[in-house]
Amino acid sequence: MIRINEHFTKLKASYLFADIAKRVNAYVAAHPDQPIIRLGIGDVTEPLPPICITALHAATEEMANRATFKGYGPEQGYAFLREAIAQHDFKAHGAHVEADEVFVSDGSKCDVANIQEIFAADTRLAIPDPVYPVYVDTNVMAGRTGVNDDGRYAGITYLESTAANGYVPAPPAVATDLIYLCFPNNPTGAVATRVQLAAWVAYAKKNHAIILFDAAYEAYVRTPGIPRSIYEIEGARDVAIEFRSFSKLAGFTGLRCAYTVIPKNLQARDAAGQEHSVHALWNRRHTTKFNGVSYPVQKAAAAVYTPEGQAQTKALTDFYLGNAKLIREAVQQLGMTCIGGDDAPYIWVNTGRDSWEFFDLLLNKAQVVCTPGAGFGKCGEGHVRISAFNSRSNVTTALARIAAALR
């Protein structure tokens, strides 16, 4: 008889955003005449940059001509995009990354979820709390944890991110093997300094560990001196893998394009102590299980690195940061403390009450959807995440509604 992977049954309840959708759909069904404003899930709302649309159309036309038609492309990504990424996202900022260390994919969530496949089942995990749920859930599915007890899984070293440490955890006292870091952070919007990241690199070197550095929101960093890549830190190439996405940078949530960087010198050991190239292992996994991103989408992504693309994506991220500023100021005027919104498109609000209770209050009284912090981990309780991804008019309307609901 066929049996299931029983580790899936350890997952707590359903996925956070599925829970949110269920509550929102129930409210909409009961109140069809009351329009909802969604400031919850971090999906973008503004159109693609014009230069990307032009490139997308041109590449599509190429597919209609026998002389320029493209069939199967390289699973790792076309050279024109990998070279542009290495030059503009890293070398231009003093970080050493070569084009053949870049693996183009259809989304950072997929890469962050799949990367753990190449590491041993008994790998010791260090994962922040609060955290993007995929980091935890995919390791639960892989069998690296025990059962969920009071909101936490046995077998994970939780890195508590609270107001006391500015929502940036320090390395733990215990040794771990696989470390998940996300800066600018989702969900808190916090950023890590060069000194803080250097401490993590030193910890990883000491413990022969690997850092999985999720930099999906690096394009929103505006504070001078804040690193946008882990590879800006000396020694990080020996201990870190970095994930980036075009979703929040250029609005590609509907097109799907991202990439992962794995330095060729990054090593991990087998049970006998022999070292293996992590780059080679991921290349094997990537070429076996992934078909590659379509040619038109990669051409659209490459357009981001033209002068026009750089200006247009900067204007796009500036727009969302303008929304974030309005949200942060409104929250503070209501007497609540918060973080984020200056170097990230998320505002992490300390509500002073149960996070799902606050979610329901905004949904029922203001018709505004936020994300309850408890869904991101135990330390998220008492907080909500408000996203800046929406139109300016919707943001201002939502803030007026929230103010009225909380009076």
Helices and strands as residue ranges (DSSP letters): G 6-10, H 16-30, E 37-38, H 50-62, H 79-85, I 86-90, G 91-93, G 99-101, E 102-105, H 108-114, G 115-118, E 125-129, H 133-141, E 148-149, E 152-153, E 156-160, G 163-165, E 178-182, H 194-206, E 210-214, G 218-220, G 230-232, G 236-238, E 240-245, H 247-250, E 258-261, E 267-269, E 275-277, H 278-289, H 295-302, G 303-305, H 307-333, E 337-340, E 346-350, H 355-361, I 362-366, E 368-369, E 371-372, G 373-376, G 378-380, E 383-387, H 392-406
